[in-house]
C-alpha cells in the first residue's frame, strides 16, 4: 500500500533547529534523507514513528546499535534500576568488570578489555596502543572505510567532502591521491598510509618499503561502503603480513561486533586480530564502546604505559544497558533467528532486483547465503560486482543518485524507513516485517527501473 506522507512538521523543526543548531542536525550522516532529514518521536521493537505521525518498519536501527529492538524491556528495566541508584559517580562500579567478563568470554581474540563511549574513541585508543607497543608511528588504513570522525579517520580518497587534496599524492608516503576536510592538519598524513581495498599487492609493496615505520594495519572486516566484502583470503594475507613484519592488526568491529555473531566478525569468519574495537550493538543503543585484545598489547593500558581516561568511561547507565544486552545475546543458538530473517530478506531483495531488472546490486554480509550476517546494502550501479570504494565511486552517475533517492522515498511511502548507507536486521523484526520490506522493495525497484 502506498501512503500519502506528510513531512511538514519535520521540515518545520529542521528550519527551527537551524537557528540554534549548526546545520540543523548533530551528525552530517543524517542529512542525506529523502526528502529531507526526518525527526523521530518514538520507536518500539522494529517500528519507528516520526513527528508527523508516520509509522515505519525500520531498517536503519540507529545505524546499527539497536540489535534487540527499540525499547527492549530487559535493557530498559536494567537502565531504570540503575538510574534510581545514580547515573555517574566519577568512580568505578561493579558493573564495569561484569561487562568486561562478558566481552572477554565472547570475543575469541580477547584476554582483556576496557570500556569507552564511542567507536571513534575506541579506534583512536587502539591506534595509540599499537604505536606505544611497537614504537612505530605509521598506520595503514583503507579507502572508504569509516573508522570515525577524528582527523586521521577522515583522510581518504573517496569521501564526499569540500576539502582539499594533499600535496603528497603519488609520493612514497601516499601511493594514491589523498583527500582531507578543511580543519584537518595536512601533517596528519605524515603517519598515515591510505590503500585501496581488496588489493593485496599494494599492501605487500607498501609494507616491503615501510615495514620499519608501520605500527599497525586497521581493517574493517566487511570492508567499505556498507559491505564491499573482502576477497577470499584477503584478510588472512593481511594477518600474515602483520605477523611477519612486527606490526599489529587492528580489527574495527564497531559495526560488526555482537551483530554478526556473539563473537563478532572474528568468530563468524575466523579472524585473529591483535586488538579489536567495539561499539554500536554492544549496549542496544546506549553510548558504549570497548577495546579488547591479547594480554601483551592490553598491558599497555594495564601497566599505565599509555593512559586511558574519560569521565563517562564505564558509566553505570551504559554498563547496565550493556550487561543486559550481552546477557540476552549470549543465549544458546540466539543468532539462528537473525540469520534466518537475513537469509529471507536477502533472497527477497535479490529477486526484486532481478525481476525488475533494476540497475542495483545487493552487497554486504547479508548477501552471502552461507553466512548471512544481518548487515546488507543496495548499490544503484551498472557494475555487476564491486571491488572497492574507488571503483564504486568512479561508476556513480547522476542517474544512480536519482535512483537511490527515488528508492528511499518510494520505500517511505510504503511504510519502510530506509536511509542510504546500510540496512540492519534486528531480533525485533518479524517474518511479517520482512515480508512487507520485500514487497515494498520489489514495488519500489519496478519504479526505479524506469528511470
N, C-alpha and C positions, 0 to 999 in steps of 0.2 A: 504494500500500500504506500502510495506517495503522499506525503503530508505537505501542506502549505505552511511553511515555517515562518515564524516571526522572530527576528533577532533585534527588534528595536531597542529593548532595554539594555542588551549587551552593548549596542553601539552608543547608547546614551552614557552608560557607565565608562566606556572607553574614553569618550570625549571629556567626561568629568575628571577621570583619572589623570589625563594628560596635563591638567592644570597643576597637579602637585606631584605626580609620579612620573619620573623621566621615561618617556616613551609610552607610558600608559600601561606597561606590563613589567613584571620583575624578572623576566627571563626572555631574551630575544627569540628563543626557540618556540615561544608561544605565539609569535607573530604570524607565521605562515598558515593561518587557518583560513577556512572558506565559510563565509565571505569576508570575515574579519575576526580578530580574537574574540572568542566567546568567554563569558563569565559564568562560572558554575555556582550553583547554590547548594546542592546536596548530592550525595551518592549513597547507594546501598547495594551490596553484592556486586553484580556486574553492570548495574544501571546507574546512569548519571543524569541529573536534571540541571538545565541552565536557568538563568534568572528570568527568562521569558516563559518558563514552564514547559519547555520542550524536554521530552524524555528520550534517552538514547541507551541502547546497548553499547557499552564502552569497549573499544579495542586498544585504547591508549593506556589505561590503568595507571595513570600518574607517571607515564614514561617508564613504567616497569616496576615500581616499588610495590604496587598492590598485587600480591601473589595469592592471598587467601580470599580477597574480596574487600570491597569498601565496607567500613564499619563492622569488621569481623567482631562478633560478640566476645570471644575469648580475649582478643587483643584489647579491645576497648575496656573490658572489665578489669584487666590487669593494669591498664593505664589509670583508670579511675581510682582503683585501690591505692596506687602509688601517689596519685595527685593528693589524696587525702592525708598522706604521710609527709609529702614535701616534694617539690619539683627539682630542686638542686641544693646541694649543701656546700659545695666548694671542697668537699672531702670525698673519700671513697665510700662505696656502698657495696653490700654483699651481692647485689645483682650482677655487678661487673664480672666477677670471676665465674658466676654461674653461666653467664652468656659465653664467655671465652671457652669454658669447658665444652659447651655445645659446639662452638665453632671448630675447636681443635679436633673434636671427635668426628665432625662431619667432613672436614677438608683433608684429603689424602696427604698433601704435602706439608701439613701444618703441625709443628711441635709447640709453638706458642703463638699468641695473638694479642693485639691490643685494639682498643676502640677509638674511633674518631667520629666525625659528624657527617662528612660529605665525601663523595667519590673523589672530588678534586683534591681534598686534603689527603686522602689515603694514597693516591698515586704520587703526590708530591713527597710524602713521607717515605714511600718505597724507593723513590729515586735518591733521596738523601741518604738512606741506609746503604744503598748499593755503592754510592760514591764513598761513603765512610769506610765500608768494608774493603773495597778494592784499592782505594787510594787513587782511583782514576776519575775523570770528570765527564767524559763524553757519554751521551746516551743516544741509542738508535731508536727511533720511533718510525711509524709507517703512515703513509699518506691517507688522509681521510678518516683515520681512527680518532674517535673522541675520547680523550683521557681527562677532560675537564676544561676549566676556563682560565687556568693560570697561564703565565706568559709562554712557557715552553710548550704547553699543550696547543696553543693557537698558531704556532709556526707550522705552516703546511704549504701545500701547493694546490689544494683542491677545494678549500673552503670558499664560500661566497662571502666576500668581505670588501670593504672600501679601503683596504690597507695599501701596502707598498711592497714592491719587490726588493728582496735583499740583494745587495750587490754581489754576493758570493756565488750566485747561481752558476753551476757548471764547474766550480772550482773543486779542489781536493776536499774541502770541508763539506760542501753540499753537492752531491753528484747531479742534483736537479735544481731548477729554479725554485726558490722558496719564498713564501708569501707570509706577511705578518700584518696584524691590525695596528692602526695608529695607537700609540701609547705603550707599545711593546718595544723595549730597547733592542737595537739591532745587534748588540753583543750577545743576546740570548743564543743566537745561532752558533756562537763560537764553540759551545759544548753540546751541540745538538746536530744529529745527522738524520735527515728525513729520507726514507727509501720507499720505492714503490712496493705495493703489496703483491704477494704471490710471485715474487721474482727472487729466487734463492741465489741466483748468480750475483745479483747486486749486493746481497748480504755478504756472500763469500768474499767478493773483491774488496768491499769496504773494510771488513774485519781483517783481511790479509794486510791491508795498508795501515790500519789504525788500531790494531788489537791492543797495543801498549797504552792506548789512551781511552779505550771504551770500557766504562764501568758496567753497563747493562744494556740489554735489549728489552724494551717493554712492548708487549703484544696483547691485543685483544683476541680471544680465541675464535670469535666468529667474524673477525675482520671489520672493515669499514662499512659505512653507509647502511647500517641496519642488517648486514649479514652477507657480505661478499665472502663466502666461506673459503677457508684456506684449501689449497690443492692437497691431495693425499701426500702425506709425508713432509709437508712444508714446515709445520711446527716441530716435528721430530728433528728435522735437519737444523732448525734454529737452535733447538735444545743441545744438539751435538756440538754445534759451533761454539756456543757459550761455554760448555764444559771444557772444550779443548783450548780455550783462549782466555781463561781466568777472568770471565765476566759473568754476571748474573742474568738470569732470565726472570723478568717480572711479568706475571700474568694478571692482566687487568680484568677481573671478574665482577666489576661494579654492575654490569648489566646482566651477566650470566649466572652469577653466584646465587645459589639456593633457588634458582629458577629452572635451569636446565636439568638439574638433579640436586639432591640434598648436598652432595659434594661438589656441585657446580660443574662447569665445563671440564675441569680436570678429571672428575670422576667419569663423566659421560664419554669423554674422548681419550682418556688415558694419558693426560699431560702431567709432567712432573716439574713444576717451576721451583725456583728458589724462594721467591717472595710472591704473594698474591694479595690483591686488593678487592674489597667487597663493599657494597652499599645497597641501595635500592631495596630488593626483596628481603633483605636481612631483618627488617622490622615492620613489614607490611605498611609502609608509608610514613613511618616516623623517622626523623633525621638520625641516621646511624650509619656508620661505616666501620670497616675493620681492615687491619693489615695483619697477615699471617705469614708464616714461613718456617724454614728449618732453623733449629736452635742456634746454630753458629751465626746466622745472619740476624736473628731476633735478639741475640745477646748484645748487638749494637745498642739496642734500647735498654735491655735488662741491666747492662753494666754502665749505663749512663754515658757511653761514648758519644752518642747523638741523643739529644734531649727531645722528648715528645710531650708537649704541654698544650693545654686548652681548657678554658673554663667549662665548656659544655661536654668535654670528652667523658664518656661513661656516665652521662647524667641519668638519674634514676628513671625518668619517664621513658627515654629511648631504650634503656636496658629492660624495663618491664615489657615494653612492646616487643623487643627482640626476643626475649626469653619465651614469651607466649607464642610468638610466630615460629621460632625454631622448634619448640616443643611439639607444635602441631605438624610441622613439616617432616619431622623425623619418624613419624609413624610408619610402620612397615607397609611397603607397597603403595605409599601415599601418592607417588607420582604417576602411577599407572593411569589414573583418571585423566591427568593433564595430557599425557601422551595420546590417549585415545581421542580426546577432543581435538588436539592439534592435528592429528592424522586426518580426522574427518574434515576439519576446516581446510587443510592443505589440499586434499583431493577435490573438495568443492570449489575452491578458488581456481585451481588449475583447470577444472572442467569449464568454469565460467569464462576463463581467458580463452581456452581452446574453442569453445562453442561460438563465442562472439567474434573470434579472430582479432581481438584487440591487440594492439602492439604493447604488450605488457609481459612481465616476467616475474614469477614468484621466487623469492630468494630467502636466505636465512636458514637457521637450524630447522625450522618448521617445514621447510620444503623437502627435507630428507625423510623419506618414509621409513627408513630403517631405524633412525634415531630422531624422532620428530620433536626436538626441543621446542618449547612453547614461545618462540620468538620468530617472527617472519615479517616480510615486507613485500610490497609490489612496486616494481620499477616500470615506468612507462618509457619504453625504449624500443628501438628497432633491432637491438642486439639480441641474439639467441642465448648467449652466455656472457657473463661479465667477469673479467679477470681482476680488475682493481678499480679504485675510485677515479683514477686518471682516465681510464678507458670509458667509464660511465659518463663522466663529465664532458668528455670530448664528443660523445654521441648525442648529448642533450640538445634539443632544438626547442624553439618557442612552442611548437605544436605539442611536444611532450609535456611541457609545463601546463599548457591548456588542458591536456588530457588528465593530468594529476589533479588540477583544481576542479575540473568538472566531476571527476570521480568522487572526490571528497564531498562535494556539495550534493551530488545525487545520493550518496550514502546517508548523509544527514537527513535528506528528505524522506528516506526510508527507515529512519529511526536508528541508524548506526553511526556512532561517533568515531570518525577516522581522522587522523591528522598525519600528514606526510612525515615519515621517518621510520617508525616501527610499529608492528602490531604485537600485542601481548595477550596470551590466553591465561586466565586465572582459574583457581579452583571454584570460584563462584559462578563461572559461566556454566550454562546448562546445555543439554543437547538441543533444546528448543532455541536457545540463543544462537548456537552455531548454525542451525537450520535457517534462521532469519538472516544471519550475516551472509551466508552463502547465497540465499535468494536475492538479497539486496545487491550483493556484489555482481551476480550474474546479470541482473537487470541494468545495473549501472555500467557494466562493461559493454553491453549492447549499445548504449548511448555513446560511450567513449569511442567505440569502434567506428562511429560515423564521422568523427572529427577529421 
